[in-house]
Every structure is written in C-alpha cells, then in structure tokens.
C-alpha cells in the first residue's frame, strides 16, 4: 500500500505507470483521478484543502486496509493533495490492483466513496463572492450505505 497526503502536484502518468509496474500476477488495475472543478453558479478561484496530518494519514491507511480485507487486492495507491488548488488541477488519485477486474473496480469505488464523505479533509471554496466551507452532501453520504 502506498498512501500519500501531499501538497505538491504529481504526474498521473508516472504514478499510474509506476503502480502497474509494481504489480505481479494481477489481471486488473483501476485508476481514478479527481480534478478540482469550477462551480456552476459562480467562478471558483481556488479550493483550499486542510487536514490534520497524523489523523488523515491513519484514516486513509485504515480504509485502504479495509478495502484489501474486503476484496482480493494486490495493492492500493491513494494520493490526496492539500493546500490551495485551482480549477482543473488534480486533487487526488486512487489505484487498485487485483487478479480480477470486479475486485479492482469495487474497491476503487469503495475508496472513492470514503474519500468523498468521510476522509478527514476540510475544503473551502474561494469564489468571487467570498469563501465558504464545503458542506457534506446527502448523496455522498448515501453512497456509503451500499458498502
């Protein structure tokens, strides 16, 4: 497992290729990349992401291990950025490797649902109108009920 919480940008191709190269006897790799998106109703200038380093790292390690315990995974990669990010910047990446694609896909979805609603990150949207903390969304919480 490779779990990183970092401020620095990362190269998707390098990370994905490196992850694939480390796999042995795996038949599937699934990757997901999250990108800071602009808002529909107002111009997003930046997304400020905060976290408590020790707590965040432990929470991500725990959920990655839970995914490995639930599905037949060979490996997991989670990279999540913090700090000031602007629209179209990569915010995070999840990769899962398994002998079979169903395990890789389901584990990746499980990890994404956790990261979206329960991972200890706090996000503030900075727009032309000011700054507001992002509230939890019911749809994100509802997604967790399937697991």
DRENROGU-643396 format. One record per residue: chain; z, y, x negated of N, C-alpha, C, O in turn. Coordinates in nm, 3 decimals, decimal comma. Each point is the difference from the previous one (the first is absolute). Example, Ala and Ser with C-alpha at 12.3 -4.5 7.8 and 13.67 -1.06 7.14 Angstrom:
! residues 2
PT   chain       n_Z       n_Y       n_X      ca_Z      ca_Y      ca_X       c_Z       c_Y       c_X       o_Z       o_Y       o_X
PT       A     0,780    -0,569    -1,319     0,000     0,119     0,089     0,000     0,120    -0,090     0,066    -0,002    -0,104
PT       A    -0,138     0,107     0,139     0,006     0,119    -0,082     0,073     0,109     0,077     0,017     0,111    -0,051
! end
This chain:
! residues 147
PT   chain       n_Z       n_Y       n_X      ca_Z      ca_Y      ca_X       c_Z       c_Y       c_X       o_Z       o_Y       o_X
PT       A     0,000    -0,118    -0,085     0,000     0,118     0,085     0,000     0,123    -0,088     0,068     0,006    -0,103
PT       A    -0,145     0,090     0,145    -0,008     0,127    -0,071     0,022     0,109     0,104    -0,087     0,025     0,084
PT       A     0,202     0,040    -0,089     0,037     0,103     0,097     0,021     0,130    -0,078     0,086     0,007    -0,088
PT       A    -0,165     0,095     0,121     0,010     0,127    -0,071     0,010     0,117     0,097    -0,077     0,010     0,096
PT       A     0,172     0,076    -0,121     0,014     0,126     0,072    -0,020     0,107    -0,107     0,079     0,010    -0,094
PT       A    -0,183     0,069     0,110    -0,037     0,090    -0,109    -0,058     0,130     0,054    -0,052     0,006     0,111
PT       A     0,062     0,097    -0,192    -0,058     0,128     0,036    -0,147     0,007    -0,041    -0,080     0,064     0,068
PT       A     0,045    -0,128    -0,175    -0,135     0,010    -0,056    -0,103    -0,071     0,087     0,028    -0,102     0,063
PT       A    -0,148     0,158    -0,063    -0,114    -0,065     0,066    -0,033    -0,129    -0,075     0,037    -0,017    -0,116
PT       A    -0,109    -0,072     0,183    -0,041    -0,125    -0,063    -0,145    -0,028     0,039    -0,049     0,051     0,100
PT       A    -0,016    -0,133    -0,179    -0,140    -0,035     0,024    -0,007    -0,129     0,082     0,046    -0,105    -0,045
PT       A    -0,104     0,114     0,164    -0,008    -0,116     0,089    -0,075    -0,116    -0,062     0,045    -0,115     0,007
PT       A    -0,158     0,144    -0,066    -0,081    -0,106    -0,060     0,074    -0,072    -0,111     0,000    -0,123    -0,007
PT       A     0,064     0,199    -0,079     0,076    -0,060    -0,110     0,112    -0,086     0,053     0,021    -0,112    -0,047
PT       A     0,052     0,163     0,146     0,112    -0,076     0,057    -0,048    -0,127     0,070     0,058    -0,107    -0,020
PT       A    -0,162     0,118     0,101    -0,051    -0,117     0,072    -0,055    -0,104    -0,096     0,029    -0,119     0,013
PT       A    -0,108     0,164    -0,110    -0,056    -0,094    -0,098     0,109    -0,066    -0,083    -0,008    -0,120    -0,029
PT       A     0,108     0,195    -0,011     0,111    -0,057    -0,076     0,078    -0,101     0,081     0,041    -0,104    -0,052
PT       A    -0,021     0,134     0,181     0,071    -0,092     0,088    -0,077    -0,131     0,013     0,058    -0,108    -0,013
PT       A    -0,187     0,117     0,039    -0,084    -0,120     0,013     0,002    -0,081    -0,129     0,010    -0,123     0,003
PT       A    -0,018     0,191    -0,116    -0,005    -0,070    -0,129     0,129    -0,078    -0,028    -0,002    -0,098    -0,075
PT       A     0,112     0,140     0,132     0,129    -0,067    -0,023     0,020    -0,123     0,089     0,097    -0,074    -0,017
PT       A    -0,188     0,052     0,111     0,019    -0,110     0,095    -0,056    -0,131    -0,055    -0,104    -0,002    -0,067
PT       A     0,173    -0,103     0,096    -0,044    -0,133    -0,038     0,013    -0,091     0,122     0,105    -0,004     0,065
PT       A    -0,210    -0,067    -0,034    -0,001    -0,096     0,110     0,012     0,067     0,137     0,037    -0,066     0,098
PT       A    -0,067     0,194    -0,090     0,002     0,071     0,128    -0,142     0,009     0,053    -0,095     0,018    -0,076
PT       A     0,081    -0,032     0,207    -0,132     0,007     0,062    -0,027     0,130     0,072    -0,112     0,024     0,046
PT       A     0,215     0,062    -0,035    -0,019     0,124     0,075     0,088     0,110    -0,057     0,115    -0,022    -0,037
PT       A    -0,172     0,140     0,029     0,074     0,122    -0,033    -0,035     0,102     0,107    -0,117     0,026     0,027
PT       A     0,219     0,033     0,032    -0,017     0,106     0,099     0,061     0,126    -0,057     0,112    -0,002    -0,052
PT       A    -0,185     0,112     0,062     0,054     0,128    -0,043    -0,009     0,100     0,114    -0,090    -0,006     0,084
PT       A     0,185     0,097    -0,083    -0,001     0,111     0,095     0,037     0,125    -0,077     0,091    -0,001    -0,083
PT       A    -0,161     0,109     0,112     0,026     0,127    -0,064     0,025     0,105     0,106    -0,079     0,015     0,093
PT       A     0,190     0,057    -0,106     0,031     0,110     0,090    -0,041     0,132    -0,062     0,021     0,022    -0,120
PT       A    -0,079     0,065     0,200    -0,049     0,129    -0,045     0,064     0,109     0,085     0,014    -0,016     0,122
PT       A     0,024     0,126    -0,183     0,054     0,113     0,075    -0,114     0,056     0,085    -0,104     0,040    -0,053
PT       A     0,124    -0,037     0,183    -0,105     0,050     0,089     0,039     0,137     0,054     0,118     0,032     0,016
PT       A    -0,219     0,047     0,012     0,021     0,132     0,057     0,044    -0,017     0,146    -0,021    -0,106     0,060
PT       A     0,079     0,208    -0,005     0,047    -0,003     0,138    -0,111     0,045     0,094    -0,090     0,074    -0,040
PT       A     0,096    -0,120     0,164    -0,102     0,036     0,098     0,011     0,145     0,046    -0,101     0,068     0,018
PT       A     0,224    -0,022     0,001     0,018     0,129     0,065     0,026     0,118    -0,095    -0,012     0,115     0,041
PT       A     0,048    -0,142    -0,164     0,028     0,107    -0,096    -0,033    -0,048    -0,140     0,002    -0,120    -0,027
PT       A    -0,031     0,210    -0,060    -0,042    -0,034    -0,137     0,120    -0,044    -0,084     0,095     0,076    -0,018
PT       A    -0,099    -0,199    -0,032     0,105    -0,050    -0,088    -0,025     0,051    -0,141    -0,107    -0,023    -0,058
PT       A     0,204     0,090     0,003    -0,011     0,047    -0,138     0,053    -0,106    -0,097    -0,056    -0,022    -0,107
PT       A     0,165    -0,042     0,148     0,060    -0,101    -0,088     0,095    -0,089     0,080     0,048     0,037     0,107
PT       A    -0,024    -0,153    -0,161     0,102    -0,092     0,050     0,101    -0,013    -0,114    -0,034    -0,041    -0,111
PT       A     0,158     0,076     0,141     0,107    -0,011    -0,100     0,079    -0,126     0,032     0,057    -0,012     0,108
PT       A    -0,054    -0,082    -0,201     0,068    -0,128     0,021     0,121    -0,006    -0,091    -0,010     0,020    -0,121
PT       A     0,126    -0,048     0,182     0,124    -0,011    -0,074     0,059    -0,139     0,018    -0,033    -0,071     0,095
PT       A     0,121     0,032    -0,188     0,065    -0,131     0,008     0,121     0,000    -0,093     0,015     0,088    -0,085
PT       A     0,070    -0,190     0,102     0,111    -0,025    -0,092    -0,044    -0,117    -0,088    -0,013    -0,112     0,048
PT       A    -0,010     0,137    -0,177    -0,064    -0,101    -0,086     0,061    -0,140     0,005    -0,073    -0,096     0,027
PT       A     0,200     0,081    -0,051     0,059    -0,134    -0,001    -0,010    -0,069     0,135    -0,033    -0,118     0,008
PT       A     0,063     0,192     0,097    -0,002    -0,055     0,134    -0,143    -0,041     0,040    -0,020    -0,107     0,056
PT       A    -0,076     0,191    -0,085    -0,138    -0,028     0,037    -0,052    -0,122    -0,073    -0,060    -0,088     0,061
PT       A     0,082     0,081    -0,190    -0,047    -0,114    -0,079     0,058    -0,130     0,053    -0,073    -0,098     0,018
PT       A     0,204     0,096     0,009     0,064    -0,122     0,051    -0,055    -0,040     0,137    -0,022    -0,118     0,026
PT       A    -0,001     0,216     0,060    -0,052    -0,030     0,134    -0,140    -0,059    -0,009    -0,032    -0,094     0,073
PT       A    -0,052     0,147    -0,160    -0,136    -0,053    -0,014     0,000    -0,138    -0,064    -0,078    -0,087     0,040
PT       A     0,165     0,066    -0,137     0,011    -0,133    -0,060     0,046    -0,103     0,102    -0,049    -0,113     0,003
PT       A     0,144     0,153     0,081     0,052    -0,092     0,103    -0,108    -0,038     0,101    -0,013    -0,117     0,035
PT       A    -0,063     0,214     0,011    -0,102    -0,031     0,100    -0,115    -0,079    -0,062    -0,060    -0,085     0,067
PT       A     0,028     0,111    -0,192    -0,103    -0,079    -0,069     0,045    -0,145    -0,014    -0,079    -0,092     0,018
PT       A     0,205     0,073    -0,051     0,052    -0,137    -0,010     0,000    -0,069     0,135    -0,028    -0,119     0,010
PT       A     0,061     0,194     0,095    -0,004    -0,058     0,135    -0,142    -0,043     0,035    -0,019    -0,106     0,060
PT       A    -0,080     0,185    -0,097    -0,139    -0,039     0,025    -0,034    -0,127    -0,076    -0,066    -0,089     0,054
PT       A     0,111     0,079    -0,178    -0,026    -0,121    -0,079     0,068    -0,122     0,062    -0,054    -0,111    -0,005
PT       A     0,171     0,131     0,062     0,073    -0,111     0,063    -0,066    -0,043     0,132     0,003    -0,119     0,033
PT       A    -0,061     0,211     0,040    -0,059    -0,030     0,131    -0,141    -0,056    -0,008    -0,038    -0,083     0,082
PT       A    -0,038     0,126    -0,180    -0,138    -0,046    -0,016    -0,016    -0,062    -0,137     0,077     0,028    -0,092
PT       A    -0,175    -0,111     0,078    -0,023    -0,070    -0,126    -0,077     0,092    -0,095    -0,121    -0,014    -0,018
PT       A     0,193     0,108    -0,042    -0,061     0,100    -0,087     0,017    -0,037    -0,146     0,102    -0,056    -0,040
PT       A    -0,202     0,089    -0,037     0,010    -0,013    -0,145     0,057     0,125    -0,062     0,072    -0,007    -0,099
PT       A    -0,106     0,123     0,157     0,041     0,125    -0,063    -0,007     0,114     0,101    -0,069    -0,008     0,102
PT       A     0,142     0,116    -0,133     0,003     0,121     0,083     0,000     0,121    -0,094     0,066     0,001    -0,104
PT       A    -0,142     0,099     0,143     0,000     0,129    -0,069     0,024     0,109     0,104    -0,069     0,004     0,102
PT       A     0,164     0,083    -0,128     0,021     0,119     0,082     0,011     0,118    -0,095     0,081     0,001    -0,092
PT       A    -0,165     0,099     0,116     0,010     0,126    -0,071     0,013     0,109     0,106    -0,083     0,009     0,090
PT       A     0,187     0,072    -0,099     0,018     0,110     0,096     0,034     0,125    -0,077     0,089     0,001    -0,085
PT       A    -0,161     0,105     0,114     0,022     0,126    -0,070     0,101     0,088     0,074     0,028    -0,018     0,118
PT       A     0,026     0,113    -0,192     0,086     0,102     0,057    -0,037     0,134    -0,063    -0,081     0,005    -0,093
PT       A     0,140     0,101     0,144    -0,031     0,133    -0,049    -0,098     0,069     0,092    -0,013    -0,037     0,116
PT       A    -0,055     0,138    -0,167    -0,094     0,079     0,078    -0,139    -0,062    -0,008    -0,058    -0,012    -0,108
PT       A     0,005    -0,026     0,224    -0,133    -0,059     0,009    -0,084     0,084     0,097     0,052     0,053     0,098
PT       A    -0,178    -0,043    -0,125    -0,089     0,077     0,085    -0,094    -0,094     0,076    -0,014    -0,116    -0,037
PT       A    -0,050     0,167     0,144    -0,091    -0,085     0,077    -0,104    -0,067    -0,091    -0,052     0,060    -0,094
PT       A     0,023    -0,184     0,127    -0,096    -0,086    -0,069     0,054    -0,063    -0,128    -0,071    -0,075    -0,066
PT       A     0,196     0,103     0,031     0,059    -0,068    -0,116     0,052    -0,137     0,044     0,045    -0,018     0,113
PT       A    -0,050    -0,076    -0,205     0,055    -0,133     0,025     0,152     0,009    -0,004     0,058     0,053    -0,095
PT       A     0,005    -0,105     0,199     0,146     0,005     0,010     0,064    -0,135    -0,036     0,110    -0,004    -0,053
PT       A    -0,181    -0,105     0,083     0,059    -0,131    -0,027    -0,104    -0,110    -0,001    -0,114     0,018     0,044
PT       A     0,156    -0,133    -0,095    -0,085    -0,119    -0,003     0,088    -0,124     0,015     0,109    -0,008    -0,055
PT       A    -0,159    -0,086     0,132     0,062    -0,132     0,013    -0,106    -0,104    -0,033    -0,114     0,012     0,044
PT       A     0,152    -0,112    -0,121    -0,090    -0,113    -0,025     0,081    -0,128     0,013     0,114    -0,009    -0,045
PT       A    -0,175    -0,090     0,107     0,063    -0,131     0,013    -0,100    -0,106    -0,046    -0,121     0,015     0,021
PT       A     0,171    -0,120    -0,083    -0,083    -0,111    -0,044     0,057    -0,129     0,057     0,121    -0,024    -0,003
PT       A    -0,209    -0,059     0,056     0,042    -0,128     0,058    -0,112    -0,101    -0,017    -0,114     0,035    -0,028
PT       A     0,150    -0,161     0,045    -0,103    -0,104    -0,009    -0,097     0,011     0,117    -0,118    -0,034    -0,013
PT       A     0,167     0,083     0,128    -0,083     0,010     0,120     0,007     0,142     0,056     0,104     0,066    -0,008
PT       A    -0,214    -0,021     0,065    -0,011     0,139     0,044     0,097     0,038     0,111     0,048     0,113     0,002
PT       A    -0,017    -0,204     0,089     0,090     0,035     0,110     0,136     0,046    -0,055     0,054     0,100     0,047
PT       A     0,000    -0,170    -0,144     0,128     0,040    -0,059    -0,011     0,136    -0,067     0,089     0,084     0,015
PT       A    -0,198    -0,061    -0,087    -0,017     0,128    -0,070    -0,012     0,115     0,099     0,062     0,104    -0,019
PT       A    -0,141    -0,122     0,126    -0,016     0,105     0,100     0,130     0,027     0,074     0,041     0,115     0,015
PT       A     0,025    -0,220     0,033     0,124     0,019     0,077     0,109     0,065    -0,084     0,071     0,088     0,048
PT       A    -0,056    -0,131    -0,170     0,102     0,058    -0,086    -0,029     0,147    -0,029     0,091     0,083    -0,002
PT       A    -0,218    -0,050    -0,019    -0,036     0,140    -0,024     0,031     0,085     0,123     0,053     0,110    -0,014
PT       A    -0,084    -0,159     0,132     0,031     0,074     0,123     0,151     0,017     0,018     0,047     0,107     0,038
PT       A     0,027    -0,212    -0,064     0,146     0,006     0,008     0,055     0,107    -0,094     0,084     0,081     0,039
PT       A    -0,132    -0,081    -0,162     0,046     0,099    -0,098    -0,037     0,142     0,044     0,081     0,092    -0,014
PT       A    -0,201    -0,075     0,067    -0,043     0,133     0,045     0,085     0,048     0,116     0,039     0,117     0,004
PT       A    -0,009    -0,204     0,090     0,084     0,039     0,113     0,137     0,044    -0,048     0,055     0,098     0,050
PT       A     0,001    -0,170    -0,146     0,130     0,038    -0,055    -0,010     0,136    -0,071     0,083     0,088     0,022
PT       A    -0,184    -0,073    -0,107    -0,014     0,125    -0,075    -0,018     0,120     0,092     0,051     0,108    -0,029
PT       A    -0,121    -0,126     0,138    -0,027     0,110     0,092     0,125     0,044     0,076     0,015     0,118     0,030
PT       A     0,073    -0,211     0,002     0,111     0,036     0,089     0,140    -0,014    -0,059     0,092     0,069     0,045
PT       A    -0,073    -0,155    -0,144     0,136    -0,026    -0,046     0,027     0,028    -0,147     0,116     0,008    -0,040
PT       A    -0,218     0,007    -0,038     0,023     0,028    -0,143     0,068     0,136    -0,013    -0,035     0,093     0,072
PT       A     0,130    -0,082    -0,162     0,078     0,125    -0,012    -0,076     0,111    -0,074     0,033     0,037    -0,113
PT       A    -0,135     0,014     0,182    -0,074     0,118    -0,045     0,012     0,104     0,110     0,002    -0,033     0,119
PT       A     0,005     0,158    -0,158     0,004     0,109     0,097    -0,119     0,089    -0,029    -0,023     0,042    -0,113
PT       A    -0,054    -0,013     0,220    -0,125     0,074    -0,016     0,007     0,132     0,075     0,041     0,008     0,116
PT       A    -0,081     0,096    -0,187    -0,008     0,133     0,060    -0,145     0,046    -0,007    -0,062     0,000    -0,106
PT       A     0,009     0,039     0,222    -0,135     0,054     0,007     0,006     0,151    -0,017     0,070     0,070     0,074
PT       A    -0,144    -0,020    -0,170    -0,008     0,143    -0,025    -0,136     0,047     0,050    -0,104    -0,040    -0,052
PT       A     0,106     0,126     0,155    -0,123     0,050     0,061    -0,006     0,152    -0,010     0,090     0,064    -0,053
PT       A    -0,197    -0,008     0,106    -0,013     0,145     0,005     0,110     0,063     0,085     0,037     0,115    -0,022
PT       A     0,015    -0,191     0,117     0,103     0,051     0,091     0,142    -0,018    -0,053     0,094     0,056     0,057
PT       A    -0,076    -0,130    -0,165     0,134    -0,025    -0,053     0,014    -0,144    -0,046    -0,098    -0,068    -0,030
PT       A     0,223     0,022     0,026     0,028    -0,136    -0,046     0,090    -0,071     0,099     0,096     0,058     0,052
PT       A    -0,126    -0,185    -0,026     0,079    -0,082     0,092     0,012    -0,141    -0,054    -0,095    -0,056    -0,055
PT       A     0,215    -0,002     0,072     0,020    -0,140    -0,035    -0,074    -0,087     0,099    -0,004     0,031     0,120
PT       A    -0,054    -0,139    -0,167    -0,073    -0,093     0,085     0,100    -0,091     0,070     0,081    -0,066    -0,065
PT       A    -0,087     0,064     0,198     0,090    -0,084     0,079    -0,057    -0,141     0,013    -0,121    -0,021    -0,009
PT       A     0,210    -0,074     0,029    -0,043    -0,138     0,023    -0,084    -0,006     0,128     0,029     0,070     0,097
PT       A    -0,131    -0,153    -0,099    -0,087    -0,015     0,116     0,031    -0,133     0,068     0,022    -0,102    -0,065
PT       A    -0,021     0,106     0,198     0,028    -0,120     0,078    -0,097    -0,113    -0,033     0,040    -0,116    -0,009
PT       A    -0,167     0,150    -0,009    -0,101    -0,103    -0,028     0,030    -0,072    -0,132    -0,022    -0,120    -0,011
PT       A     0,072     0,194    -0,088     0,034    -0,062    -0,128     0,120    -0,093     0,015     0,002    -0,109    -0,057
PT       A     0,096     0,151     0,133     0,116    -0,085     0,026    -0,040    -0,123     0,080     0,047    -0,111    -0,028
PT       A    -0,132     0,129     0,128    -0,046    -0,111     0,083    -0,075    -0,105    -0,083     0,008    -0,119     0,029
PT       A    -0,079     0,162    -0,132    -0,075    -0,093    -0,083     0,092    -0,100    -0,069    -0,040    -0,113    -0,027
PT       A     0,162     0,153    -0,001     0,094    -0,090    -0,066     0,046    -0,115     0,087     0,043    -0,104    -0,050
PT       A    -0,051     0,122     0,182     0,051    -0,103     0,091    -0,080    -0,130    -0,008     0,050    -0,106     0,037
PT       A    -0,172     0,112    -0,085    -0,080    -0,123    -0,008     0,045    -0,091    -0,113    -0,038    -0,117    -0,005
PT       A     0,119     0,170    -0,087     0,044    -0,081    -0,112     0,139    -0,055     0,026     0,055    -0,071    -0,083
! end
